[in-house]
C-alpha cells in the first residue's frame, strides 16, 4: 500500500508539473503575441502619421505580419491602400455639402431606410441615429452619383466603413446619446442634420472598395453576380468534384442557392464583424476582386 501511495503522489506531482509548464508556455506565447502586436501597431502608426504615407511600405509591413492590421490603425490603413487617404477628414465643403443636401427621394427610398434599420442590429452602434442617418445619406448619394437603383446588399458593404468611422470618432462609446457626431443645419428640411463627422471620408472609402473589389456588381440585371456564381460553380467542379457531385445530388448544385450573399456582399452579410474586418484586410491588401471567389471556394 505504501508503494501504491508513492506512485499516486509521484503521478500527481508529474501531472501538476505538466500543467504548470503548459500554463507557463501559453502565458509566454500570449506575452510574445502581445509584444509583436504592440510593435506592429507602433511601427504602423509611425508610418501612417508621416507626412506622406508610402503605400508600398505599408503593404510590405502588413504582408510581413500575416496581413494583420491593428484595429486602431485599420481605417487609416484601408484609406491608404484604397488610394483615398487624402480624402479622410477633408473639409473642403464640396462633398460634405453634396451629402448634406442630397434629397432622399430615390424610387425605392423606403427600401434604403428599411435596410439601414435592420443592418447589424446586434451591434449597439448601428442602432444609433448618428450611424443610421449617415448610412441613409451615403447610400442615397452613391446611387444618385452612379445613376443606379439602390440594391439590397449595399447596406451590408457600407457597414464596416461606418463602424470604423464611428469608432474613430468615439461614437461607439456614446451609443445612448443620439446627438453624438456632426450636427449641421439641413437646408432642405430646416432641421438639424445628425451623422458622422467624416461622412465624406466614409463615402469615399465605400466608393473605392466597391469600385475595386466588386466592380459592376450592382448594375441592373446583376450580370456580374451571375457570372461570378457560374465561375464559382466551375471552380468547385475542378477543385472538388466529389463535393460538387454531392451538392448536385441534394438539389443544391447551383451556387446561387447558397453563395449569393457571399459574392454579392463580400461576406459582409454572413460573417461576424471582427472576422469580416480581418478578411477584408487581406482583400484590400491583395487588390484582386477574383480572390473573393477562391475564399468562397475554400469556405465550401
C-alpha positions as CSV (number, residue, x, y, z in Angstrom):
1,X,0.0,0.0,0.0
2,X,2.9,2.4,0.8
3,X,4.3,1.7,-2.7
4,X,0.9,2.5,-4.3
5,X,0.7,5.7,-2.3
6,X,4.1,6.8,-3.5
7,X,3.2,6.1,-7.1
8,X,0.0,8.1,-6.8
9,X,1.9,11.0,-5.2
10,X,4.5,10.9,-8.0
11,X,1.9,10.8,-10.7
12,X,0.0,13.8,-9.2
13,X,3.3,15.6,-8.9
14,X,4.2,15.0,-12.5
15,X,0.7,16.0,-13.6
16,X,0.9,19.2,-11.7
17,X,4.3,20.0,-13.2
18,X,3.0,19.3,-16.7
19,X,0.0,21.6,-16.1
20,X,2.2,24.4,-14.8
21,X,4.6,24.0,-17.7
22,X,1.7,24.2,-20.2
23,X,0.3,27.3,-18.5
24,X,3.7,28.9,-18.5
25,X,4.2,28.2,-22.2
26,X,0.8,29.5,-23.0
27,X,1.4,32.7,-21.0
28,X,4.8,33.2,-22.7
29,X,3.2,32.8,-26.1
30,X,0.5,35.3,-25.2
31,X,3.0,37.8,-23.9
32,X,5.1,37.3,-27.1
33,X,2.0,37.9,-29.3
34,X,1.1,41.0,-27.3
35,X,4.6,42.3,-27.7
36,X,4.5,41.7,-31.5
37,X,1.1,43.4,-31.8
38,X,2.4,46.4,-29.9
39,X,5.5,46.6,-32.1
40,X,3.4,46.3,-35.2
41,X,0.9,49.0,-34.0
42,X,3.7,51.4,-33.2
43,X,5.5,50.9,-36.5
44,X,2.3,51.3,-38.5
45,X,1.2,54.4,-36.6
46,X,4.6,56.0,-37.2
47,X,4.2,55.2,-40.9
48,X,0.6,56.4,-41.1
49,X,1.5,59.6,-39.2
50,X,4.3,60.5,-41.5
51,X,3.9,63.5,-43.9
52,X,3.2,61.1,-46.8
53,X,2.5,57.5,-46.1
54,X,4.2,55.2,-48.5
55,X,1.6,52.7,-49.8
56,X,4.3,50.2,-50.8
57,X,5.9,50.2,-47.4
58,X,2.5,49.8,-45.7
59,X,1.8,46.8,-47.9
60,X,5.1,45.2,-47.2
61,X,4.7,45.8,-43.4
62,X,1.3,44.1,-43.4
63,X,2.4,41.2,-45.5
64,X,5.4,40.6,-43.2
65,X,2.9,40.3,-40.3
66,X,0.4,37.8,-41.9
67,X,-1.7,40.6,-43.4
68,X,-2.6,41.9,-39.9
69,X,-3.7,45.5,-39.4
70,X,-4.1,46.6,-35.8
71,X,-7.7,47.8,-35.1
72,X,-6.5,51.3,-34.1
73,X,-4.8,51.7,-37.5
74,X,-7.3,50.0,-39.7
75,X,-9.3,52.9,-41.0
76,X,-6.3,55.0,-42.0
77,X,-4.5,51.9,-43.4
78,X,-7.5,51.0,-45.5
79,X,-7.7,54.6,-46.8
80,X,-4.1,54.5,-47.9
81,X,-4.5,51.1,-49.5
82,X,-7.7,52.1,-51.3
83,X,-6.0,55.3,-52.5
84,X,-8.3,57.8,-50.7
85,X,-6.1,58.7,-47.7
86,X,-6.1,62.4,-48.8
87,X,-9.9,62.4,-48.6
88,X,-10.3,61.4,-45.0
89,X,-11.4,64.4,-42.9
90,X,-11.1,66.6,-46.0
91,X,-13.2,69.6,-45.1
92,X,-13.3,71.3,-48.5
93,X,-17.0,71.6,-48.1
94,X,-17.9,70.4,-51.6
95,X,-18.6,66.7,-51.0
96,X,-19.9,67.5,-47.5
97,X,-22.4,69.9,-48.9
98,X,-23.5,67.5,-51.6
99,X,-24.0,64.8,-49.0
100,X,-25.8,67.1,-46.6
101,X,-28.2,68.4,-49.3
102,X,-28.9,65.2,-51.1
103,X,-32.7,64.7,-51.3
104,X,-33.7,61.4,-50.0
105,X,-36.1,60.6,-52.9
106,X,-34.8,57.5,-54.7
107,X,-37.5,55.5,-56.4
108,X,-37.1,52.9,-53.6
109,X,-36.0,55.2,-50.8
110,X,-38.2,53.2,-48.3
111,X,-36.1,50.1,-49.0
112,X,-32.9,52.1,-48.2
113,X,-34.3,53.2,-44.9
114,X,-35.7,49.7,-44.1
115,X,-32.4,48.0,-44.9
116,X,-30.4,50.5,-42.8
117,X,-32.8,49.9,-39.9
118,X,-32.0,46.2,-39.9
119,X,-28.3,46.4,-40.6
120,X,-26.1,44.8,-37.9
121,X,-28.7,45.4,-35.2
122,X,-26.8,43.1,-32.8
123,X,-24.2,45.9,-32.6
124,X,-25.3,48.8,-30.4
125,X,-23.6,51.4,-32.6
126,X,-25.8,50.5,-35.6
127,X,-28.9,51.3,-33.6
128,X,-27.9,54.9,-33.1
129,X,-29.4,57.7,-35.2
130,X,-25.9,59.0,-35.9
131,X,-24.9,56.0,-37.9
132,X,-28.4,55.4,-39.4
133,X,-28.7,58.9,-40.7
134,X,-25.2,58.8,-42.2
135,X,-25.9,55.4,-43.8
136,X,-29.1,56.6,-45.5
137,X,-27.4,59.7,-46.8
138,X,-24.3,57.9,-48.1
139,X,-26.3,55.1,-49.8
140,X,-28.7,57.6,-51.4
141,X,-25.8,59.8,-52.6
142,X,-23.9,56.9,-54.0
143,X,-26.9,55.7,-56.1
144,X,-27.5,59.2,-57.4
145,X,-23.9,59.7,-58.3
146,X,-23.6,56.4,-60.0
147,X,-27.1,56.7,-61.5
148,X,-28.1,53.3,-60.2
149,X,-31.1,51.9,-58.4
150,X,-30.4,51.0,-54.8
151,X,-29.9,47.3,-54.3
152,X,-30.1,45.3,-51.1
153,X,-26.6,44.4,-50.1
154,X,-25.1,47.8,-50.5
155,X,-26.0,48.5,-46.8
156,X,-24.1,45.5,-45.7
157,X,-20.9,46.6,-47.6
158,X,-21.2,50.1,-46.1
159,X,-21.5,48.8,-42.5
160,X,-17.7,48.1,-41.9
161,X,-16.8,51.6,-43.1
162,X,-19.5,53.1,-40.8
163,X,-18.2,51.1,-37.9
164,X,-14.5,52.2,-38.4
165,X,-15.5,55.9,-38.7
166,X,-17.8,55.8,-35.7
167,X,-15.1,54.1,-33.6
168,X,-12.5,56.6,-34.7
169,X,-14.9,59.5,-33.7
170,X,-15.8,57.8,-30.4
171,X,-19.5,57.4,-31.4
172,X,-19.5,53.8,-30.3
173,X,-18.9,54.8,-26.7
174,X,-21.8,57.2,-26.8
175,X,-24.5,54.8,-28.2
176,X,-27.1,56.2,-25.8
177,X,-26.6,59.7,-27.0
178,X,-28.0,60.1,-30.5
179,X,-26.7,63.6,-30.8
180,X,-23.0,62.5,-30.9
181,X,-21.5,63.2,-34.3
182,X,-21.9,66.2,-36.6
183,X,-24.9,68.4,-36.1
184,X,-25.5,70.8,-39.0
185,X,-28.5,72.7,-40.4
186,X,-30.3,70.8,-43.2
187,X,-31.2,73.3,-45.8
188,X,-33.9,71.1,-47.3
189,X,-35.7,70.1,-44.2
190,X,-34.9,73.1,-41.9
191,X,-33.9,70.6,-39.2
192,X,-30.6,69.6,-37.6
193,X,-28.6,67.1,-39.6
194,X,-27.1,64.3,-37.5
195,X,-24.4,61.9,-38.6
196,X,-20.7,61.0,-38.6
197,X,-18.3,63.9,-38.7
198,X,-16.3,62.3,-41.5
199,X,-19.2,61.3,-43.7
200,X,-17.4,62.3,-46.9
201,X,-14.3,60.2,-46.0
202,X,-16.6,57.2,-45.2
203,X,-18.3,57.7,-48.6
204,X,-15.0,57.8,-50.4
205,X,-13.8,54.6,-48.8
206,X,-17.1,52.8,-49.6
207,X,-17.0,54.1,-53.2
208,X,-13.4,53.0,-53.7
209,X,-14.0,49.5,-52.2
210,X,-17.0,48.9,-54.4
211,X,-15.1,50.1,-57.5
212,X,-12.1,47.9,-56.9
213,X,-13.4,44.8,-55.2
214,X,-16.9,44.5,-56.6
215,X,-16.9,46.3,-59.9
216,X,-20.2,46.3,-61.7
217,X,-21.8,44.2,-59.0
218,X,-24.9,46.3,-58.5
219,X,-25.6,47.2,-62.1
220,X,-29.1,46.4,-63.4
221,X,-29.6,42.8,-64.0
222,X,-26.9,41.6,-61.7
223,X,-25.0,40.2,-64.7
224,X,-21.7,40.4,-62.8
225,X,-23.2,38.4,-59.9
226,X,-24.5,35.7,-62.2
227,X,-21.1,35.4,-63.9
228,X,-19.2,35.1,-60.7
229,X,-21.6,32.5,-59.3
230,X,-21.1,30.5,-62.5
231,X,-17.3,30.8,-62.1
232,X,-17.6,29.5,-58.5
233,X,-19.5,26.5,-59.7
234,X,-16.9,25.7,-62.3
235,X,-14.1,26.2,-59.7
236,X,-15.8,23.8,-57.4
237,X,-16.2,21.1,-60.1
238,X,-12.5,21.4,-60.9
239,X,-11.0,21.5,-57.4
240,X,-13.5,19.3,-55.5
241,X,-15.7,17.3,-58.0
242,X,-16.8,15.0,-55.2
243,X,-18.3,17.9,-53.2
244,X,-19.8,19.3,-56.4
245,X,-21.5,16.0,-57.2
246,X,-22.8,15.7,-53.6
247,X,-24.4,19.1,-53.7
248,X,-25.9,18.3,-57.1
249,X,-27.4,15.1,-55.8
250,X,-29.1,17.0,-53.0
251,X,-30.5,19.6,-55.4
252,X,-28.3,22.5,-54.2
253,X,-25.7,22.2,-57.0
254,X,-26.2,25.8,-58.2
255,X,-24.1,28.3,-56.3
256,X,-27.0,30.8,-56.5
257,X,-28.7,28.6,-53.9
258,X,-26.1,29.1,-51.2
259,X,-23.5,31.6,-52.2
260,X,-25.4,34.6,-53.5
261,X,-24.9,36.7,-50.4
262,X,-21.2,35.7,-50.2
263,X,-20.5,37.0,-53.6
264,X,-22.9,40.0,-53.5
265,X,-21.7,41.4,-50.2
266,X,-18.1,40.0,-50.0
267,X,-19.2,38.1,-46.9
268,X,-20.3,41.3,-45.1
269,X,-23.8,39.8,-44.7
270,X,-22.5,36.4,-43.4
271,X,-19.6,36.9,-41.1
272,X,-19.2,38.4,-37.6
273,X,-17.8,41.9,-37.8
274,X,-14.3,41.1,-36.3
275,X,-13.9,38.2,-38.7
276,X,-15.1,40.3,-41.6
277,X,-12.7,43.1,-40.9
278,X,-9.7,40.7,-40.7
279,X,-10.8,39.1,-44.1
280,X,-11.2,42.5,-45.7
281,X,-7.7,43.4,-44.5
282,X,-6.5,40.7,-46.9
283,X,-8.9,41.6,-49.7
284,X,-7.8,45.3,-49.7
285,X,-4.1,44.3,-49.4
286,X,-4.3,41.8,-52.3
287,X,-6.2,44.2,-54.6
288,X,-7.8,41.4,-56.6
289,X,-11.5,41.1,-57.0
290,X,-11.1,37.5,-58.0
291,X,-9.6,36.5,-54.6
292,X,-13.1,36.5,-53.3
293,X,-14.0,33.6,-55.5
294,X,-11.3,31.4,-54.1
295,X,-12.1,32.4,-50.5
296,X,-15.7,31.3,-51.2
297,X,-14.4,28.1,-52.6
298,X,-12.2,27.5,-49.6
299,X,-15.2,28.1,-47.3
300,X,-17.1,25.4,-49.1
